């Protein structure tokens, strides 16, 4: 499984959080909102999530863990669950 470099995840997460603060300070500024949404999209692509908030949470978890633990967590989430009653 290919995982993003932690330095890039940290950089994109900082970028997203900075634009989030700007957007909260100026919610009617179209340029700020657009850039915030773009940074969220980039984080989604990087972390494999559909929602920017989920992507930010995933990025924070990823930066706290080592690569092996992250890969195992991701594999467990993606693995199909066994049907109930299966032996």
TORKOL-4160 file (C-alpha; in steps of 0.2 Angstrom, whole numbers, padded with zeros to 4 digits, m for minus):
87
<pt num="1" X="0000" Y="0000" Z="0000"/>
<pt num="2" X="0007" Y="0017" Z="m0005"/>
<pt num="3" X="0006" Y="0030" Z="0009"/>
<pt num="4" X="0009" Y="0049" Z="0008"/>
<pt num="5" X="0025" Y="0056" Z="0015"/>
<pt num="6" X="0021" Y="0062" Z="0033"/>
<pt num="7" X="0030" Y="0079" Z="0029"/>
<pt num="8" X="0017" Y="0082" Z="0015"/>
<pt num="9" X="0002" Y="0077" Z="0025"/>
<pt num="10" X="0008" Y="0089" Z="0039"/>
<pt num="11" X="0011" Y="0103" Z="0026"/>
<pt num="12" X="m0007" Y="0100" Z="0019"/>
<pt num="13" X="m0015" Y="0099" Z="0036"/>
<pt num="14" X="m0007" Y="0116" Z="0041"/>
<pt num="15" X="m0012" Y="0124" Z="0025"/>
<pt num="16" X="m0030" Y="0117" Z="0028"/>
<pt num="17" X="m0031" Y="0123" Z="0046"/>
<pt num="18" X="m0024" Y="0140" Z="0041"/>
<pt num="19" X="m0037" Y="0143" Z="0028"/>
<pt num="20" X="m0051" Y="0136" Z="0040"/>
<pt num="21" X="m0046" Y="0150" Z="0052"/>
<pt num="22" X="m0047" Y="0163" Z="0038"/>
<pt num="23" X="m0064" Y="0156" Z="0032"/>
<pt num="24" X="m0071" Y="0157" Z="0050"/>
<pt num="25" X="m0065" Y="0175" Z="0052"/>
<pt num="26" X="m0071" Y="0180" Z="0035"/>
<pt num="27" X="m0086" Y="0168" Z="0030"/>
<pt num="28" X="m0092" Y="0180" Z="0016"/>
<pt num="29" X="m0076" Y="0181" Z="0007"/>
<pt num="30" X="m0078" Y="0171" Z="m0009"/>
<pt num="31" X="m0059" Y="0170" Z="m0012"/>
<pt num="32" X="m0055" Y="0164" Z="0006"/>
<pt num="33" X="m0070" Y="0151" Z="0005"/>
<pt num="34" X="m0064" Y="0144" Z="m0012"/>
<pt num="35" X="m0046" Y="0142" Z="m0006"/>
<pt num="36" X="m0052" Y="0134" Z="0010"/>
<pt num="37" X="m0062" Y="0122" Z="0000"/>
<pt num="38" X="m0048" Y="0118" Z="m0012"/>
<pt num="39" X="m0036" Y="0114" Z="0003"/>
<pt num="40" X="m0050" Y="0103" Z="0009"/>
<pt num="41" X="m0051" Y="0094" Z="m0007"/>
<pt num="42" X="m0032" Y="0092" Z="m0008"/>
<pt num="43" X="m0032" Y="0084" Z="0010"/>
<pt num="44" X="m0046" Y="0072" Z="0004"/>
<pt num="45" X="m0037" Y="0066" Z="m0010"/>
<pt num="46" X="m0021" Y="0064" Z="0000"/>
<pt num="47" X="m0030" Y="0054" Z="0014"/>
<pt num="48" X="m0042" Y="0045" Z="0003"/>
<pt num="49" X="m0057" Y="0052" Z="0011"/>
<pt num="50" X="m0073" Y="0060" Z="0004"/>
<pt num="51" X="m0076" Y="0074" Z="0018"/>
<pt num="52" X="m0063" Y="0087" Z="0022"/>
<pt num="53" X="m0066" Y="0085" Z="0041"/>
<pt num="54" X="m0064" Y="0066" Z="0040"/>
<pt num="55" X="m0048" Y="0069" Z="0030"/>
<pt num="56" X="m0041" Y="0082" Z="0043"/>
<pt num="57" X="m0045" Y="0069" Z="0057"/>
<pt num="58" X="m0037" Y="0055" Z="0047"/>
<pt num="59" X="m0021" Y="0066" Z="0044"/>
<pt num="60" X="m0020" Y="0070" Z="0062"/>
<pt num="61" X="m0021" Y="0051" Z="0067"/>
<pt num="62" X="m0009" Y="0047" Z="0053"/>
<pt num="63" X="0004" Y="0060" Z="0060"/>
<pt num="64" X="0002" Y="0052" Z="0077"/>
<pt num="65" X="0005" Y="0034" Z="0072"/>
<pt num="66" X="0019" Y="0025" Z="0063"/>
<pt num="67" X="0017" Y="0018" Z="0046"/>
<pt num="68" X="0014" Y="0000" Z="0051"/>
<pt num="69" X="0000" Y="0004" Z="0063"/>
<pt num="70" X="m0009" Y="0016" Z="0050"/>
<pt num="71" X="m0008" Y="0003" Z="0036"/>
<pt num="72" X="m0015" Y="m0011" Z="0048"/>
<pt num="73" X="m0029" Y="0001" Z="0053"/>
<pt num="74" X="m0033" Y="0005" Z="0035"/>
<pt num="75" X="m0033" Y="m0013" Z="0030"/>
<pt num="76" X="m0044" Y="m0018" Z="0044"/>
<pt num="77" X="m0057" Y="m0005" Z="0039"/>
<pt num="78" X="m0056" Y="m0010" Z="0020"/>
<pt num="79" X="m0057" Y="m0028" Z="0023"/>
<pt num="80" X="m0075" Y="m0036" Z="0021"/>
<pt num="81" X="m0083" Y="m0042" Z="0037"/>
<pt num="82" X="m0087" Y="m0060" Z="0038"/>
<pt num="83" X="m0106" Y="m0064" Z="0037"/>
<pt num="84" X="m0114" Y="m0067" Z="0053"/>
<pt num="85" X="m0116" Y="m0086" Z="0057"/>
<pt num="86" X="m0101" Y="m0091" Z="0047"/>
<pt num="87" X="m0091" Y="m0104" Z="0054"/>
